[in-house]
Amino acid sequence: MVNDTNLTERENKIYIQYQEVIAPLIAVLEVRDGNYPIEIFNEIRAIFTHLSRFKIQSSEQDLISAERHVKRAILDCYKYMCVSIKEQMVRFREEYRNVDLGIADNGMFLVTLNRLQKEADESFVSAKKKELVGEISEEELFGLFETAYIKQKDLEDYLENSEEAILFATSHSHKRDRITMISITVTVISIIFAIMGFLH
């Protein structure tokens, strides 16, 4: 077994990243989307395959490979979280399409939501384009997707923290709908009575 303190610290960092970053993000993805992305599973399998070789054979090259797979696993988590949050936003917009969100938080909710969503989407699209072109280092690509994930998470957090404002807009939109329906009903009844009066 390698006694080098630096190698031991690097090995420990892998376990910490798995426990504190990868595992929690996977748990969130499973709850949100009901599945375990196979790409992330494959990266985790590769991580622990290389770690076992490092333990048994004292091979630093396997430690390096494990570190690379940790990075890729986190990168895949970021990608899947971005997609999941984008899909959540599509569902939110659809669910509240008949609600006047412009009145939420004195008009500020929708302004802020639209800005955050635009920033998040642009960041994710930019990262995806860079990935497709391929002329970028793994480190730079990781940074781009990390930024995209942070922006998507900011968007999701804002949505969650605006629950009261959304409920307010929903409640007032329903009241307006009821008032409109009552007005239409009264108008129709008035017209019917007027026609009946004219016929008599």
C-alpha positions in Angstrom: 0.0 0.0 0.0 1.2 3.5 -0.9 2.2 5.5 2.2 2.4 8.8 0.5 0.3 11.3 2.5 -0.6 13.2 -0.7 -2.0 10.1 -2.4 -4.0 9.3 0.8 -5.4 12.8 0.8 -6.4 12.6 -2.8 -8.1 9.2 -2.2 -10.0 10.7 0.7 -11.1 13.6 -1.4 -12.7 11.2 -3.9 -14.8 9.7 -1.1 -15.7 13.1 0.2 -16.8 14.3 -3.3 -18.9 11.1 -3.7 -20.6 11.6 -0.3 -21.1 15.3 -0.4 -21.7 16.0 -4.1 -22.5 13.0 -6.3 -24.7 11.0 -3.9 -26.9 13.9 -2.9 -27.4 15.0 -6.5 -28.3 11.4 -7.5 -30.8 11.3 -4.7 -32.4 14.5 -5.9 -32.5 13.2 -9.5 -34.1 10.0 -8.4 -36.8 11.8 -6.4 -37.5 14.3 -9.2 -37.4 12.1 -12.3 -37.8 8.6 -10.8 -34.7 7.1 -12.4 -31.0 6.7 -12.0 -29.1 8.0 -15.0 -27.1 5.2 -16.5 -24.2 7.5 -17.5 -23.7 8.5 -13.9 -23.9 4.9 -12.7 -21.2 3.9 -15.2 -18.9 6.7 -14.0 -19.4 5.6 -10.4 -18.6 2.0 -11.3 -15.5 3.2 -13.0 -14.5 5.3 -9.9 -14.6 2.4 -7.6 -13.0 0.0 -10.0 -10.0 2.2 -10.2 -10.0 2.8 -6.5 -10.0 -0.9 -5.8 -7.0 -1.3 -8.1 -5.3 1.6 -6.4 -5.8 -0.1 -3.0 -4.6 -3.5 -4.2 -1.8 -2.6 -6.6 -0.7 0.8 -5.2 -1.1 2.2 -8.7 -1.1 6.0 -8.8 -2.4 5.9 -12.4 -5.6 4.2 -11.2 -6.0 7.0 -8.6 -5.6 9.6 -11.4 -8.3 7.7 -13.4 -10.6 7.6 -10.4 -10.2 11.4 -10.0 -11.1 11.9 -13.7 -14.2 9.7 -13.4 -15.3 11.7 -10.3 -15.1 14.8 -12.3 -17.2 13.2 -15.1 -19.8 11.9 -12.7 -20.2 15.4 -11.2 -20.4 16.8 -14.7 -23.1 14.4 -15.6 -25.0 15.2 -12.4 -24.9 18.9 -13.4 -26.2 18.1 -16.9 -29.1 16.0 -15.7 -30.0 18.5 -13.0 -30.1 21.3 -15.6 -32.4 19.3 -17.9 -34.6 18.3 -14.9 -35.0 21.9 -13.8 -35.8 23.0 -17.3 -38.5 20.4 -17.6 -39.9 21.6 -14.2 -40.1 25.1 -15.6 -42.0 23.9 -18.7 -44.5 22.1 -16.4 -44.8 25.3 -14.2 -45.5 27.5 -17.2 -48.1 25.1 -18.4 -49.8 24.6 -15.1 -50.0 28.4 -14.5 -50.7 29.5 -18.0 -54.2 30.8 -17.0 -52.9 32.6 -13.9 -52.0 36.3 -14.1 -48.5 35.9 -12.6 -47.9 39.6 -13.5 -49.7 40.6 -10.2 -47.5 38.3 -8.0 -45.1 40.3 -5.7 -46.4 43.6 -7.1 -45.3 42.7 -10.6 -41.7 41.8 -9.6 -42.1 38.0 -9.6 -42.6 37.5 -13.3 -39.9 40.0 -14.2 -37.4 38.3 -11.9 -38.5 34.8 -13.0 -38.1 35.6 -16.7 -34.7 37.1 -16.1 -33.4 34.1 -14.1 -34.8 31.7 -16.6 -33.2 33.5 -19.5 -29.8 33.6 -17.8 -30.1 29.9 -16.8 -31.1 28.8 -20.3 -28.4 30.8 -22.0 -25.7 29.4 -19.7 -26.9 25.8 -20.3 -27.1 26.3 -24.1 -23.6 27.9 -24.1 -22.1 24.9 -22.2 -23.9 22.5 -24.6 -22.5 24.3 -27.7 -19.0 24.3 -26.3 -19.3 20.6 -25.6 -20.5 19.9 -29.1 -17.7 21.8 -30.7 -15.2 19.9 -28.5 -12.4 22.5 -28.7 -12.3 23.0 -24.9 -10.5 21.4 -22.0 -12.3 19.1 -19.5 -11.7 21.6 -16.8 -13.2 24.5 -18.8 -16.2 22.3 -19.7 -16.7 21.3 -16.1 -16.7 25.0 -15.1 -19.3 25.9 -17.8 -21.7 23.2 -16.7 -21.2 24.0 -13.0 -22.1 27.6 -13.7 -25.2 26.4 -15.8 -26.3 24.2 -12.9 -25.8 27.0 -10.3 -28.0 29.3 -12.5 -30.7 26.7 -12.9 -30.6 26.0 -9.2 -31.0 29.8 -8.5 -34.0 29.7 -10.7 -35.5 26.7 -8.9 -34.8 28.3 -5.5 -36.5 31.5 -6.5 -39.6 29.6 -7.7 -39.7 27.7 -4.4 -39.3 30.8 -2.3 -42.1 32.6 -4.2 -44.8 30.2 -3.2 -46.8 32.8 -1.4 -46.7 35.3 -4.3 -47.8 32.5 -6.7 -50.7 31.5 -4.4 -51.7 35.2 -4.2 -51.8 35.5 -8.0 -53.6 32.2 -8.4 -56.3 33.2 -5.8 -56.9 36.6 -7.4 -56.9 35.2 -10.9 -59.6 32.7 -9.8 -61.6 35.5 -8.2 -61.4 37.5 -11.4 -62.5 34.5 -13.4 -65.5 34.1 -11.1 -66.5 37.7 -11.4 -66.1 37.5 -15.2 -68.3 34.4 -15.3 -71.0 36.1 -13.1 -70.9 39.2 -15.3 -71.3 37.1 -18.5 -74.1 35.1 -16.9 -75.9 38.3 -15.8 -75.5 39.8 -19.3 -76.9 36.7 -21.0 -79.8 36.5 -18.6 -80.5 40.2 -19.2 -80.4 39.7 -23.0 -82.8 36.7 -22.7 -85.3 38.7 -20.6 -85.0 41.6 -23.0 -85.8 39.3 -26.0 -88.7 37.7 -24.1 -90.1 41.1 -23.2 -89.8 42.2 -26.9 -91.5 39.0 -28.1 -94.4 39.6 -25.7 
